Amino acid sequence: MQKNIQLICTLSKSKFKKKHSKVIQYGTAGFRTKGEDLEHVLFRMGVLAVLRSKVKKATIGAMITASHNPEEDNGVKLVDPMGEMLESSWESIATKLANIDDDDIATELNTIIQQENIDENQPANVFFARDTRPSSEHLASALQEGITAAGGNFQNFGLLTTPQLHYMVRCVNTNNNYGQPTADGYYNKLTTAFRTLYKQGNKNYKASLVIDAANGIGAIQTKLLNLHIKDLLHIELRNDGSSGRLNHECGADYVKVQQKPPAGIDMKPGTRCLSYDGDADRIVYYYGDKDNTFHLLDGDKIATLVAGYLKNLMSESGLKLNLGLVQTAYANGSSTDYITNKLQVPVACVPTGVKHLHHRALEFDIGVYFEANGHGTVLFSDKATQTISNATKDTSKTEAQRKSASCLLTVIDLINQTVGDAISDMLLVELILSTQGWNAEQWNQAYIDLPNRQLKVKVKDRSVIQTTDAERKTTAPAGLQEAIDKLVSGYLKGRSFVRPSGTEDVVRVYAEADTRVNADKLAAEVGAVVYDLAGGQGERPL
């Protein structure tokens, strides 16, 4: 390994020199910044992925993407053996390695090896893939050179969605018990389950939809998906990357925040539409009614649809499993009320960030988690999977109960449990709608969202904002929470919270109230208070 470290140092001082002093932080989504600033980071993360592989004695993943960020941005995140996010204790290791001077790399690598008790002779293997950003191919080359310099083996999957790479990593580390670690393996697993359960032409359900692929990798992969299900679903693809910029006036984040359809989609009454984000790990649905009014079906709506469907299957199977739903503060108040009082499913609230939702969902036998932005999935514990499997063969149960249990077991194969997956989630939603015989309007009528508004306030230093209670309350700066509480008290069904961005010096504001006008007004008023008390920069919201 010492010879490898010498080579790493040589390359770090020549081909992959650190060219700027900007500090880049590894957060929930990995590293994200301008693509032009990431070359040395990708090289070093290739090295770190090899060390992580040696520690875990398993294949580690590395995904090059900046998800819903603008096209000029890029990033990288490491994927642990079961397809989960990088262990949080290694986030600081990644941050330090990415930011140290070139001359300090040898010392830092030896420190990591010693502190983590790494067997330098342990073989290492890394899977990596990239999205469609202009900078991604070059950054993938830098990552690959880091892996090679550190003595690791690799497999370059080329263009994949983020959740597909997570899936590949889990497959290989379960000796293919989770599935085959190939694109065909991924599609065959999902579409076989979909084809088994899908109810074409049931009642008001129409087997056609329009997909906004955000001019990203989702377009390429949806075309491959369509080869497997074109006889079942009619898909019209928009923002497919043939023109237009990645995530520019399109994609799930744009639709959710702006609360209007993306460029390229002319909604017709009765047409079911959906948007992926740039790396296809988020999804939101929407439709226009006969009055051309836009209706959003976001992560909250997907979560309640899925939770209700799973609860029905459990009931029909005669199974007693602990089903729960995990949300963040961004969840619409109406959704939480519906889940708690109508579905009677336990709800847990955690801070924003996939790792927090995923971790809490693991505490249930069946854990449904979705952020309002459309990122989410369902986790089945080993106990739940075994219980469901046993129920399909339990002769003490009725034939109808065994059939429902068999359906539930098949649903597990339709879900990518590693991370939120727009393609998997889309198939799950379409399955449920076809089973219920619902159109988008019937789905939306389960409960009515409170009007809400999100906005960003630029600040000098986002760290001045400190939060508690799953980010629903602020503890600093002084007086901010009191000011927010006073503003909220003036609105019927008012609620608002603020939290610092994890990637940029902005504070994110969320507000909801009884009417659209009031939600917009409350958001602006809270934004103005944040601007005044937290060192606002640029234009004041009010």
N, C-alpha and C positions, 0 to 999 in steps of 0.2 A: 504493500500500500504506500510505503514511503516513496517508491519510484513514481507511483501514480501522483502523489502530492507534488513532487518536483515538476512533473509534466503540467499539472494543473496550474501551478505557480507561473511556469514559463508562458503558458497560453494566456493567463490572466494579465500578465504584464506586456503582452504583445497583441494578440488577435482580439482578446476580450477585455481590454482595459476599461476600467471604470472612468467614464467621461464627464461625470457631473457629481455634485455634492448633495443633490436632493435626496432626502431620506424617504425611502419607500417602505410602507408597512405591510406586513402579511396579516390580512384580516380574514373574516369568515369566507370571503370569496377569493382568497389568495392575494397575490400582488396585482394591482391595477394602476396604470398610469399611461402616459403617452408611449406608443409603441417604440418610438425612436430612442427612448431612455432605458430600454429593457434588455439589450443584448447581453451585457455582463451578468444581469440577474438570471437570465435563462441558462447561461453557461453554468453558473454557480448552483442553480436549482437542479440541473442535471447531475451534478456532483452530490448534492444533498439527497436526491432521490435514491442514488446508489447506497449511500450510508443508511438511509431509512430502510431500504430493502434488506440490508445486512442485519439490521436490528430486528426486524419483524420476520426475517427468514421467509420472505414472501415477495411476490411481485407488487410493485408500487406503481401508481399511475401519475401522469403529469398531463394536464389539459391546458392548452394555450388558447385563451379566450378572454374577452372582457365583457361577455354576456350582453347586457342591454346598453352598455356604454357606447359613445360615438365611435365611428369607424376608425378614427385615428388613434384611439386608445387600444391597449392590449393588456394581457396579463397572463399569469400562470398560477395554477393551484395543484397541489399534490393530493393524491387520492390514496387512502390507506387500504389494507388488504381486502376488507369486505365491501369495498366500494364507498366507504364512508369518508367524511372530511378528515383532513390531517389532524392527528391528535393535538389538542390545544397547546400542550406543553412544548410542542415542536414549532409552533408559530413564531415564538420569540427566537428560537434557533435560526429559523429561516430568515427572519428580519435582520438579525445581526450579521449573518453570513452575506446577505445581499448588500449590506451597506458599509462594511468595513473596507479599508483601503487595500489595494492590490498587494501591498507588502505584508499585510497581516494575515493573508489567507492560510498559509501553512500552519501558523500558530493556532488559528481558529479551528481548522480541520482536526488537528491533533487533540485539541481540547474536547471537541465533540466526540471523537473516538474514545477518549479516556472517560469522559463523563457518562457516556451511554454504554460503556463497556462493550464496544463493537468488536466482533471477531473479524479481523481484517482479511482472513482467508475464506470467509463465508461468501458464496456466490451471490450475485445481485442481478435482479431483472427488473426492467422498467418498461411499462406500456405507455406510449404517448400518442396524442392526436392534437388536431388544431381545428379552429374554425376558419371562416373564409376571409378574414381581414387581410388587407394587402401586406401587412407586416408579419403575418403568422408563419409563412413558409420559412422566411429568414430566421425568425426566432426559434423555429423548430430545429433548424440546423445547429444553432448555438446550444440548444438543450442537448441535442444528440452528441455534440462534441464533448460536453460536460460529462455525460454518461460514459462515453468511451474513454475519456481521459482518466476517469475514476475506476476503470476496469469493469464496468457493468455491461450486461447484455441488454438488448432492447428490442422492442417491436414497434415500428412506426405505423400506426393505423391510418395516417393521412387525415382526410377530412371526416370528422365524426361530430355528432352533437356531444355536448358535455355528458348528459346522462348515458349515452351509449358507451363512452369510455369507462365510466363508473361501472357499468354492467360488465364490460370485458374483464376488468380487474377482479370483480367478484367471481366471475365464472372460472378464471384460471386458478384462483386461490381456493376454490371448492372442488378442485379436480373435475370441473365441468358439471358438477351436480346442480349448480344453479342454471346452467345453460351452456351453449357452445360459444366460445369467445370470438365470434365472427359477426359481421353484419348480417349474413344470412341466418345465423343462429339466433340473433336478436329478433329479426322479423318473423322467423318461423315460430319461435316461442310465443310471441305476442299475438300473432294473427291466427295461430291454431286455436288458442283459447278464445279469441274473439269470434272466430267462425263457429265454434261449438255452441256459443250462447246467444249470438246475435239474432234478434227478431226483426226480420225485414218486413216492412209494410204493415206494422202493427198500429192500428187506430190512427192517431194524428201525426205519428212520426213519419218524417220524410227522409229518405236515405241520401241526402245531398247536403253539402256544406261548402262554404267558401273559406279558404285558409289564407291568411296574411302571414307569410313566412319571414317578414322583417328584412328581406333582401339578404338572408343569412343561410347558414348551413341547414336549417330546417327545410328549406326548399329542396335541396339536393336529396335529403333523406326521405322527404315525403313522396318524392317521385319514385324512390325505391320501394317505400311502403305500398304505394298504389299498385305496384305489380302484383302484390299479394291479395289485395282486397277490392280491386276495381269492379268486380262483379257484385260486390255488396254495397259499397259506398261510392257515390259520385262526388269527386273532389275537384273544385275549381281553385287553382293556385294563383294567388296574387302576390306582388312584391317578391318575385322569385329570384331576384339577383341579376336578371338580364338587363335591368336599368335601375337607377336609383341607388342611394347610398344605404349602407347597413344601419338599421334602426332610425333612419331619418324620416320623421313623420309617419312612422309605421312601427309595428311590433307591440307586444303586450304591455310594456311599460308606458309607451306613448298613449295607448288606448285607455289604460287604467287611470293615468294621471290627468290626461286632457278630457277624458270622458266623452270621446267622440270617435267615430270610425277613422281608420288610417287612410292615407292617400291610396288610391288605387281600388278602393272598394265602394261601390255605389249600392248601398243597402236597399233591397227590395222587400216589401212587407212579406213576412213568412219565411225569409231566407235566414238560415242559421249561419253565423259567421264566427270565426275565431282568429286569434293572433298568437303566434309564438313570439318569444324574444330572440335575440341574436344568436344564442347558442342552444335554443330550444329546450330550456329547462323550466320555462314559465308558459302558462297558457291562460287566456281569458276568452270567454264567449261574449257575443252581443248580437242584437237584432234590432230591426226597425219595425214599428207597428204601422197600422194603416194610416196614422197621422204623421208618419215619418219621424216619430220620436225615438231617440236612441235609448236602448236599454242595455246595461252592462251586466253580465253574469261573470263575476270575478271569482277569486279563490274562495271567498266565503260561500258563494252559491255552489261552487263545485264541491266544497267540503260537506255542506249540508246534504247535497244530492247523494254523495257517496256514503255518508254516514247513515242516512235513512235507508238506502238500499242494503247495506251490510246488516243493519239491525233487523230488517225484514227477513233476510236470508237466515240469520241466526235464529230468529223466532220460529220460522218455518221448519228449521232443522231440529228444533228442540234443544239447541245448544246454549249453555250458560257460560259465556266468555265475557271478559271485562273489556268492553268497547269504549274508547274515549276519543275525544277530539281536542287537538291542541291549536291554539290561535295566538296571535300577537295583539298588541294594543291597536293595530290597524284594522282589526276585524270590525265590521259594522255592528253597531249595537243591536240592531234588529236580528242579525244572524245569531248572536250569542243568546238572545232571548228565545229564538225559535228552537235552537239546539237544546237548550236547557229545559224549556217548558213544554214544547211540542214533541220533540223527538225523545226527550228525557235521556239524553246522552251526557255523561260528565264532560265538562269543559275545563281545560287548563290553559292559563295565559302565561306566556314566557316572553323574555326580551326578543327583539327583532334579530333575525339571523337563523339560517337553516339549522346550524348545529344545535341551537337551543331547542327548536321544535323537534328535531330528530331524536335528541337525547330524551326529551320528556315523553315522546310517543312510545319509546321503548319500554316505558313503565306499564303500558297497557298490554293485554293479550292481543288486541287489535287496536292499533293507534293510527288514527287519521290525522294528518297535519297538513295544513295549507296556510300560507300567508295570503293576505288579501290580494297581493300582486300576482297570484296565480302559480306560485311555486309550492309544490306539495306532492305527497304520495301517501301510501298506506303501508304500515309495518305489521307483519304477523309474527308473533313470537313462535319459537319452536314448539312450545306447549300448544298454542292455538292450532298450528298447522297439523300437529299429530292428532289433536282432538277432533279436528274436522275430518281428517283422513280416516280415523277410526269410525266416525259416524257414518261414513259412506258404506261401511260393511257391517254395521251394527244391526243384527236381525231383530233386536228388541224394538227397534224404531219402525215406524210405518214406511211404506214405499215412498210416500210423498216427502217424509223427513229425510230419507236417504238421498232422494233426488235433489232436494235443496242443499244438502251438505255437499253433494257432488258438484253442484253449481258453484258453491262457495269455494271449493277446492280449486276449481278451474279458474275462478276469478283471480286467485293468487298468482297464477302464471301470466295473467294479463298486466299485472302491476310490476313496475320496476321499483323494487323496494330500496335501492341504493340511494336514490336522490329524486327530486322532482324531475319529471320527464314529460314534456309537452306531448310527445307522440303517444306514449303509453296512457297518459291522462285523457287525451282526446278519445282514444279507443274505449276507455272505461266509461266516459261520459256518454258516448254514442251507444254503447251497450245498454246502459241504464235507461236512457231515453227510449231506446227501441223496446226494451222490456216493459216500460211503463206505458208506452204508446203516446208519449208526450211530444209536443213541439216546444220551441224555446219559450213561448209565452206561458205555457202551462207550468214549465219548470220555474219560471220567474215568479209565478203567483204563490209559491209556497210561503213566501214572506216578502214584504216590501222594504227595501233598503232605505235607511234614513239618508237624505241627501248629504253628501260629504265633499270636502275639498282638501287637496293637499297643495302645499307650496313650499318653496325653499327660500331661506334668508341667508345671504352671504354674510359671513362674520370673519373677523380677523383671526380668531383662534377658536375652533369648535370645542376644544377641551374645557372651555369655561362652563359649558353645559354639563351638569351632572344629574343623573336620573336614578330613580328607585321604583319599586313596585312594578316590575316588568316594563319599565320605561314609561309608565303612565303618569308619573309625578317627577318634578324636578326638585333637586336639593340645592342647586346652585345654577346661576348667581342668586344672591339674596333678593327676595321680593318677587321673583319671576313666577313661582307657583301661585302665590297669593294673587298676583295680577291676573293670571290665567283663570283661576277659580272665580274671581269677581266677574270677568267677562262672560264666562260660561253660564253663570247664574242668571244672566239676562236673556237667555234664549231657551225656548221650549225644547226639551229633549236635547239640550246642548251638551257637547262633550268635546274636549280638545286636549291634545298633548303635544309636546315638542321633544325632539331627540337629536343629538348630533349625528351627522353623516359618518359612516365608517371609512369613507374614502376621500372626502374633500372638505374644505372649510366652509360648510354650509350647515344650517340647522333646518331640519325637516319639521314642518308644521302640519298637523292633521286636525280637522274640525268637522263635526257633524251637527245637524240641527233639524228642526221640523220641516224647513223648506229650503229649496236651493238658494234663494236669496240670502236667507239667514246663515246657511252653512258658509257661503262665500264671504259674507260680511264678518262672521266670527273668525274665519281663517285669517283674513286680512288684519283684523284687530289684534289677534294673538301674534301674528307676524310682526306687526309694528312694535309690540311690547318686547319681543325677542330682539328686534333691531336696536331698541333703545337700551336694553339692559345687558345685552350680550356682545356689544361691540360690532354692530351692524356695519356693513360696507356697501357702497354703491347705492342703488335706489331703495328708499324706504317703502315697505308695502302699502302704507297709507299716507 
